[in-house]
Amino acid sequence: MTRALVTDLNGTNAKIAIFAASILLSGCIRGTNYSSLCANGEAFRDAEKVISYCNEAISVEPENPHHFNNRGVQYFDLGYLQKAMEDFSQAVELRAIRDSDHADHIYSLALVKYELGDRDSACSLYSRSARLGSKDAAEAFQEAC
């Protein structure tokens, strides 16, 4: 793992490189560190490696909805809509607390449902997310529903 992470530092921005180096130096890679690498995946050039960080985060902390949401974003960006929908659904299921993070997870699921052509489900989820405080969901609901 250490050798792979060092290789990944080629081409990353300084902030991610410093973060990754601090993980290596501490010798302590936890789910939250993998999730941070996954969430900041746009700094890496290898999308499959970013997803592997997300997978590691999930294996360490399988009850953390943020890990599924972050991996879902990567899948969505790569066009793997079914996998994105599965991850966003899992994030929503794991997130039982009604707060802005939960609204964001529901909004992510709505986006992928809309892209897959399930307008009715997407509109229902946009509405639910907007009621929980998501401004993006409220705008999407106005435009799409």
Residue frames as a rotation matrix with the C-alpha (Angstrom) as fourth column:
MET 1
0.565 0.825 0.000 0.00
0.825 -0.565 0.000 0.00
0.000 0.000 -1.000 0.00
THR 2
0.414 -0.452 -0.790 2.73
0.223 -0.791 0.569 2.48
-0.883 -0.412 -0.227 0.92
ARG 3
-0.668 -0.711 0.221 4.51
0.351 -0.039 0.935 2.06
-0.656 0.702 0.276 -2.41
ALA 4
-0.244 0.670 0.701 1.23
0.951 0.024 0.308 2.52
0.189 0.742 -0.644 -4.31
LEU 5
0.721 0.543 -0.431 0.39
0.641 -0.759 0.116 5.68
-0.264 -0.360 -0.895 -2.40
VAL 6
-0.038 -0.810 -0.586 3.84
0.138 -0.585 0.799 7.15
-0.990 -0.050 0.134 -3.05
THR 7
-0.734 -0.179 0.655 3.38
0.638 0.149 0.756 6.42
-0.233 0.972 0.005 -6.74
ASP 8
0.215 0.934 0.287 0.03
0.966 -0.246 0.078 8.24
0.144 0.260 -0.955 -6.61
LEU 9
0.305 -0.130 -0.944 1.75
0.466 -0.844 0.266 11.40
-0.831 -0.521 -0.197 -5.42
ASN 10
-0.805 -0.557 0.204 3.03
0.423 -0.298 0.856 11.98
-0.416 0.775 0.476 -8.96
GLY 11
-0.730 0.484 0.482 0.79
0.335 -0.360 0.870 14.60
0.595 0.797 0.101 -10.54
THR 12
0.214 0.839 -0.501 -1.26
0.940 -0.037 0.339 15.46
0.266 -0.543 -0.796 -7.45
ASN 13
0.445 -0.042 0.895 -1.68
-0.035 -0.999 -0.029 18.94
0.895 -0.019 -0.446 -6.11
ALA 14
-0.525 -0.820 0.228 0.38
-0.235 -0.117 -0.965 19.99
0.818 -0.560 -0.131 -3.11
LYS 15
-0.132 0.547 0.827 -2.47
-0.984 -0.172 -0.044 19.81
0.119 -0.819 0.561 -0.58
ILE 16
0.868 0.474 -0.147 -3.25
-0.468 0.881 0.075 16.18
0.165 0.004 0.986 -1.39
ALA 17
0.286 -0.849 -0.445 0.45
0.062 0.480 -0.875 15.30
0.956 0.222 0.190 -1.58
ILE 18
-0.563 -0.470 0.680 1.04
-0.590 -0.347 -0.729 16.72
0.579 -0.811 -0.082 1.89
PHE 19
0.281 0.761 0.585 -2.01
-0.957 0.268 0.111 14.91
-0.073 -0.591 0.803 3.25
ALA 20
0.873 0.045 -0.486 -0.95
-0.194 0.946 -0.261 11.59
0.448 0.322 0.834 1.70
ALA 21
-0.105 -0.988 -0.114 2.62
-0.061 0.121 -0.991 12.03
0.993 -0.097 -0.073 2.97
SER 22
-0.383 0.002 0.924 1.36
-0.883 -0.295 -0.366 12.68
0.272 -0.955 0.115 6.49
ILE 23
0.743 0.655 0.138 -0.60
-0.669 0.728 0.152 9.42
-0.001 -0.205 0.979 6.33
LEU 24
0.599 -0.588 -0.543 2.52
0.079 0.718 -0.691 7.55
0.797 0.371 0.477 5.24
LEU 25
-0.390 -0.833 0.392 4.66
-0.306 -0.284 -0.909 9.11
0.868 -0.475 -0.144 7.97
SER 26
-0.076 0.431 0.899 2.13
-0.996 -0.083 -0.044 8.40
0.055 -0.899 0.435 10.70
GLY 27
-0.924 -0.269 -0.271 1.87
-0.288 0.957 0.033 4.78
0.250 0.109 -0.962 9.63
CYS 28
-0.654 0.753 0.068 -1.81
0.236 0.289 -0.928 4.99
-0.718 -0.591 -0.367 10.50
ILE 29
-0.868 0.444 -0.222 -4.21
-0.376 -0.295 0.879 4.59
0.325 0.846 0.423 7.63
ARG 30
-0.664 0.735 0.138 -7.82
0.194 0.347 -0.917 4.51
-0.722 -0.582 -0.373 8.82
GLY 31
-0.123 0.739 0.662 -11.10
0.965 0.244 -0.093 4.60
-0.230 0.628 -0.744 6.98
THR 32
0.722 0.427 -0.544 -11.37
0.356 -0.904 -0.237 8.35
-0.593 -0.022 -0.805 7.34
ASN 33
-0.164 -0.851 -0.499 -7.97
-0.308 -0.436 0.845 8.79
-0.937 0.293 -0.190 5.68
TYR 34
-0.762 -0.032 0.647 -8.96
0.525 0.554 0.646 6.57
-0.379 0.832 -0.405 2.77
SER 35
0.287 0.946 0.150 -12.24
0.909 -0.219 -0.355 8.45
-0.303 0.238 -0.923 2.56
SER 36
0.462 -0.193 -0.865 -10.38
-0.066 -0.981 0.183 11.74
-0.884 -0.028 -0.466 2.38
LEU 37
-0.687 -0.726 -0.038 -8.26
-0.152 0.092 0.984 10.38
-0.711 0.681 -0.174 -0.44
CYS 38
-0.496 0.607 0.621 -11.44
0.845 0.502 0.183 9.18
-0.200 0.616 -0.762 -2.13
ALA 39
0.510 0.769 -0.385 -13.30
0.683 -0.634 -0.362 12.47
-0.523 -0.078 -0.849 -1.58
ASN 40
0.402 -0.457 -0.793 -10.37
-0.424 -0.861 0.282 14.42
-0.812 0.223 -0.540 -3.03
GLY 41
0.200 -0.297 0.934 -9.95
0.500 0.850 0.163 12.01
-0.843 0.434 0.319 -5.90
GLU 42
0.962 0.200 0.189 -10.00
0.260 -0.442 -0.858 14.67
-0.088 0.875 -0.477 -8.59
ALA 43
0.557 -0.821 -0.124 -6.37
-0.749 -0.561 0.353 15.37
-0.360 -0.104 -0.927 -7.68
PHE 44
-0.237 -0.614 0.753 -5.35
-0.150 0.789 0.596 11.86
-0.960 0.029 -0.279 -8.78
ARG 45
-0.399 0.012 -0.917 -5.03
-0.900 -0.199 0.389 10.83
-0.177 0.980 0.090 -12.41
ASP 46
-0.865 0.015 -0.501 -6.04
-0.140 0.953 0.269 7.18
0.482 0.303 -0.822 -11.91
ALA 47
-0.121 0.927 0.354 -9.80
-0.878 -0.266 0.398 6.90
0.463 -0.263 0.846 -11.31
GLU 48
0.459 0.278 -0.844 -9.56
-0.013 0.952 0.306 3.20
0.889 -0.129 0.440 -10.51
LYS 49
-0.558 -0.710 -0.429 -7.06
0.502 0.123 -0.856 3.96
0.661 -0.693 0.288 -7.75
VAL 50
-0.733 0.372 0.569 -9.43
-0.587 -0.768 -0.255 6.55
0.342 -0.521 0.782 -6.30
ILE 51
0.367 0.907 -0.207 -12.20
-0.677 0.414 0.608 3.96
0.637 -0.083 0.766 -6.22
SER 52
0.097 -0.398 -0.912 -9.79
0.410 0.851 -0.327 1.55
0.907 -0.342 0.246 -4.50
TYR 53
-0.908 -0.363 0.211 -9.31
-0.004 -0.496 -0.868 4.16
0.420 -0.789 0.449 -1.75
CYS 54
-0.217 0.917 0.335 -13.08
-0.917 -0.310 0.253 4.33
0.336 -0.252 0.908 -1.41
ASN 55
0.445 0.356 -0.821 -13.26
-0.195 0.934 0.299 0.54
0.874 0.027 0.486 -1.22
GLU 56
-0.473 -0.702 -0.532 -10.63
0.463 0.315 -0.828 0.53
0.749 -0.639 0.176 1.53
ALA 57
-0.816 0.228 0.532 -12.54
-0.505 -0.729 -0.462 3.19
0.282 -0.646 0.710 3.46
ILE 58
0.223 0.970 -0.097 -15.70
-0.836 0.242 0.492 1.09
0.501 -0.028 0.865 3.23
SER 59
0.241 -0.169 -0.956 -13.89
0.176 0.976 -0.128 -2.06
0.954 -0.138 0.265 4.35
VAL 60
-0.785 -0.585 -0.206 -12.60
0.340 -0.127 -0.932 -0.26
0.519 -0.801 0.299 7.45
GLU 61
-0.819 0.544 -0.180 -15.80
-0.131 -0.483 -0.866 1.66
-0.558 -0.686 0.466 8.27
PRO 62
-0.860 0.448 0.246 -18.72
0.446 0.424 0.788 -0.06
0.248 0.787 -0.565 6.51
GLU 63
0.031 0.921 -0.388 -21.34
0.988 -0.088 -0.129 1.88
-0.153 -0.379 -0.913 8.47
ASN 64
-0.391 -0.252 -0.885 -20.08
0.244 -0.956 0.165 5.31
-0.888 -0.151 0.435 7.39
PRO 65
0.555 0.729 0.401 -22.43
0.578 0.010 -0.816 6.77
-0.599 0.685 -0.416 4.76
HIS 66
0.584 -0.375 -0.720 -19.85
-0.514 -0.857 0.030 9.31
-0.628 0.353 -0.694 3.59
HIS 67
-0.504 -0.812 0.294 -17.62
-0.295 0.481 0.825 6.55
-0.812 0.329 -0.482 2.21
PHE 68
-0.218 0.516 0.828 -20.46
0.777 0.605 -0.173 5.24
-0.591 0.606 -0.533 0.04
ASN 69
0.792 0.526 -0.310 -21.40
0.277 -0.762 -0.585 8.75
-0.545 0.377 -0.749 -1.05
ASN 70
0.194 -0.810 -0.553 -17.80
-0.624 -0.537 0.568 9.57
-0.757 0.235 -0.610 -1.99
ARG 71
-0.697 -0.424 0.579 -17.43
0.109 0.735 0.670 6.36
-0.709 0.530 -0.465 -3.99
GLY 72
0.192 0.872 0.451 -20.80
0.776 0.146 -0.613 7.04
-0.600 0.468 -0.649 -5.62
VAL 73
0.672 -0.029 -0.740 -19.54
-0.269 -0.940 -0.208 10.42
-0.689 0.339 -0.640 -6.78
GLN 74
-0.422 -0.896 -0.139 -16.53
-0.546 0.129 0.828 8.74
-0.724 0.425 -0.544 -8.40
TYR 75
-0.553 0.292 0.780 -18.74
0.571 0.815 0.099 6.17
-0.607 0.500 -0.618 -10.12
PHE 76
0.559 0.815 -0.150 -21.12
0.490 -0.471 -0.734 8.90
-0.668 0.337 -0.663 -11.28
ASP 77
0.369 -0.505 -0.780 -18.25
-0.573 -0.785 0.237 10.94
-0.732 0.359 -0.579 -12.73
LEU 78
-0.726 -0.672 0.144 -17.00
-0.352 0.543 0.763 7.83
-0.591 0.503 -0.631 -14.59
GLY 79
-0.360 0.681 -0.637 -20.49
-0.894 -0.056 0.445 7.15
0.268 0.730 0.629 -15.98
TYR 80
-0.813 0.109 -0.572 -21.11
0.197 0.976 -0.094 4.00
0.548 -0.189 -0.815 -13.92
LEU 81
-0.424 0.703 0.571 -24.64
-0.675 -0.666 0.318 5.10
0.604 -0.250 0.757 -13.08
GLN 82
0.513 0.635 -0.577 -25.92
-0.091 0.709 0.699 1.79
0.853 -0.306 0.422 -11.68
LYS 83
-0.099 -0.640 -0.762 -22.99
0.823 0.377 -0.424 1.52
0.559 -0.669 0.489 -9.28
ALA 84
-0.869 -0.172 0.464 -23.43
-0.029 -0.918 -0.395 5.18
0.494 -0.356 0.793 -8.34
MET 85
0.025 0.968 0.251 -27.11
-0.613 -0.184 0.768 4.60
0.789 -0.173 0.589 -7.61
GLU 86
0.466 0.099 -0.879 -26.28
0.425 0.847 0.321 1.60
0.776 -0.523 0.352 -5.40
ASP 87
-0.516 -0.755 -0.404 -23.74
0.749 -0.170 -0.640 3.61
0.415 -0.633 0.654 -3.40
PHE 88
-0.767 0.295 0.570 -25.99
-0.360 -0.933 -0.001 6.67
0.531 -0.206 0.822 -3.04
SER 89
0.328 0.917 -0.229 -28.84
-0.327 0.337 0.883 4.40
0.887 -0.215 0.410 -1.93
GLN 90
0.202 -0.345 -0.917 -26.59
0.762 0.643 -0.074 2.80
0.615 -0.683 0.393 0.67
ALA 91
-0.835 -0.530 0.147 -25.48
0.353 -0.722 -0.595 6.23
0.421 -0.445 0.790 1.91
VAL 92
-0.340 0.800 0.494 -29.10
-0.626 -0.585 0.516 7.32
0.702 -0.133 0.700 2.32
GLU 93
0.506 0.552 -0.662 -29.99
0.049 0.749 0.661 4.09
0.861 -0.367 0.352 4.08
LEU 94
-0.123 -0.664 -0.737 -27.08
0.853 0.309 -0.420 4.42
0.507 -0.681 0.529 6.52
ARG 95
-0.925 -0.250 0.287 -27.82
0.127 -0.913 -0.387 8.06
0.358 -0.321 0.876 7.21
ALA 96
-0.199 0.906 -0.374 -30.77
0.901 0.319 0.294 8.00
0.385 -0.278 -0.880 9.59
ILE 97
-0.271 0.046 -0.961 -30.25
0.668 -0.710 -0.223 11.48
-0.693 -0.703 0.162 11.05
ARG 98
0.548 0.535 0.643 -32.13
0.830 -0.444 -0.338 14.32
0.105 0.719 -0.687 9.35
ASP 99
0.293 -0.488 -0.822 -29.48
0.208 -0.807 0.553 16.94
-0.933 -0.333 -0.135 8.68
SER 100
0.535 -0.064 -0.843 -27.85
-0.696 -0.600 -0.396 18.71
-0.480 0.798 -0.365 5.76
ASP 101
-0.627 -0.779 -0.005 -25.46
-0.665 0.532 0.523 15.80
-0.405 0.331 -0.852 5.10
HIS 102
-0.444 0.562 0.698 -28.44
0.374 0.824 -0.425 13.50
-0.814 0.072 -0.577 4.74
ALA 103
0.597 0.666 -0.446 -30.03
-0.083 -0.503 -0.861 15.99
-0.798 0.551 -0.245 2.35
ASP 104
0.024 -0.688 -0.725 -26.87
-0.931 -0.280 0.235 15.90
-0.365 0.669 -0.647 0.23
HIS 105
-0.821 -0.301 0.486 -26.92
-0.184 0.944 0.273 12.09
-0.541 0.134 -0.830 0.08
ILE 106
0.049 0.926 0.375 -30.55
0.473 0.309 -0.825 12.12
-0.880 0.217 -0.423 -1.03
TYR 107
0.573 0.096 -0.814 -29.73
-0.504 -0.741 -0.443 14.79
-0.646 0.664 -0.376 -3.63
SER 108
-0.505 -0.827 -0.248 -26.90
-0.762 0.292 0.578 12.63
-0.406 0.480 -0.777 -5.01
LEU 109
-0.653 0.345 0.674 -29.28
0.331 0.931 -0.156 9.70
-0.681 0.121 -0.722 -5.33
ALA 110
0.449 0.861 -0.241 -31.82
0.186 -0.354 -0.917 11.95
-0.874 0.367 -0.319 -7.09
LEU 111
0.115 -0.494 -0.862 -29.19
-0.813 -0.545 0.203 13.05
-0.570 0.678 -0.464 -9.62
VAL 112
-0.857 -0.513 0.046 -28.35
-0.406 0.728 0.552 9.52
-0.317 0.455 -0.832 -10.65
LYS 113
-0.294 0.840 0.455 -32.02
0.514 0.541 -0.666 8.46
-0.806 0.038 -0.591 -10.77
TYR 114
0.526 0.480 -0.702 -32.66
-0.247 -0.704 -0.666 11.40
-0.814 0.524 -0.252 -13.11
GLU 115
-0.251 -0.732 -0.633 -29.70
-0.890 -0.082 0.448 10.46
-0.380 0.676 -0.631 -15.32
LEU 116
-0.920 -0.066 0.387 -31.02
0.010 0.981 0.192 6.90
-0.392 0.181 -0.902 -15.50
GLY 117
-0.776 0.631 -0.016 -34.37
-0.164 -0.176 0.971 8.22
0.610 0.755 0.240 -16.73
ASP 118
-0.273 0.683 -0.677 -36.37
0.883 0.457 0.104 7.62
0.380 -0.570 -0.728 -13.56
ARG 119
-0.580 0.036 0.814 -37.85
0.033 -0.997 0.067 11.12
0.814 0.065 0.578 -13.43
ASP 120
0.487 0.865 0.120 -40.62
-0.129 -0.064 0.990 10.28
0.864 -0.497 0.081 -10.92
SER 121
0.602 -0.348 -0.719 -38.20
0.776 0.466 0.424 8.85
0.188 -0.813 0.551 -8.35
ALA 122
-0.491 -0.840 0.231 -35.76
0.779 -0.542 -0.315 11.68
0.389 0.026 0.921 -8.97
CYS 123
-0.267 0.457 0.848 -38.45
-0.123 -0.889 0.440 14.32
0.956 0.013 0.294 -8.41
SER 124
0.786 0.554 -0.273 -39.59
0.143 0.266 0.953 12.63
0.601 -0.789 0.130 -5.21
LEU 125
0.301 -0.773 -0.558 -36.00
0.953 0.260 0.155 12.56
0.025 -0.579 0.815 -3.95
TYR 126
-0.563 -0.437 0.702 -35.33
0.472 -0.867 -0.161 16.16
0.679 0.240 0.694 -5.04
SER 127
0.242 0.776 0.583 -38.39
-0.206 -0.546 0.812 17.21
0.948 -0.316 0.028 -3.08
ARG 128
0.834 0.041 -0.550 -37.36
0.466 0.481 0.742 15.20
0.295 -0.876 0.382 0.00
SER 129
-0.135 -0.977 -0.167 -33.83
0.980 -0.107 -0.166 16.64
0.145 -0.186 0.972 -0.10
ALA 130
-0.435 0.043 0.899 -35.15
0.180 -0.975 0.133 20.18
0.882 0.220 0.416 -0.55
ARG 131
0.651 0.742 0.161 -37.38
-0.065 -0.157 0.986 19.76
0.756 -0.652 -0.054 2.51
LEU 132
0.675 -0.484 -0.557 -34.25
0.737 0.399 0.546 18.80
-0.042 -0.779 0.626 4.47
GLY 133
0.623 -0.339 -0.705 -32.55
0.088 -0.865 0.494 22.01
-0.777 -0.369 -0.509 3.40
SER 134
-0.333 -0.792 0.512 -30.72
0.668 0.185 0.721 21.34
-0.665 0.582 0.468 0.12
LYS 135
0.117 0.305 -0.945 -30.83
-0.355 -0.876 -0.327 24.43
-0.928 0.373 0.005 -2.08
ASP 136
-0.776 -0.450 -0.442 -29.40
-0.576 0.220 0.787 22.48
-0.257 0.866 -0.430 -5.02
ALA 137
-0.816 0.525 0.244 -32.23
0.540 0.842 -0.006 19.96
-0.208 0.127 -0.970 -4.74
ALA 138
0.036 0.860 -0.508 -34.82
0.370 -0.484 -0.793 22.73
-0.928 -0.160 -0.336 -4.60
GLU 139
-0.151 -0.188 -0.970 -33.40
-0.721 -0.651 0.238 24.25
-0.676 0.736 -0.037 -7.81
ALA 140
-0.964 -0.239 -0.112 -33.26
-0.253 0.719 0.647 20.84
-0.075 0.653 -0.754 -9.50
PHE 141
-0.488 0.861 0.143 -36.86
0.653 0.469 -0.594 20.16
-0.579 -0.197 -0.791 -8.51
GLN 142
0.174 0.548 -0.818 -37.94
-0.121 -0.812 -0.570 23.48
-0.977 0.199 -0.075 -10.05
GLU 143
-0.344 -0.430 -0.834 -36.08
-0.844 -0.248 0.476 22.72
-0.412 0.868 -0.278 -13.29
ALA 144
-0.917 -0.232 -0.325 -36.88
-0.363 0.823 0.436 19.04
0.167 0.518 -0.839 -13.74
CYS 145
-0.830 0.553 -0.071 -40.20
0.526 0.734 -0.430 18.34
-0.186 -0.395 -0.900 -12.08
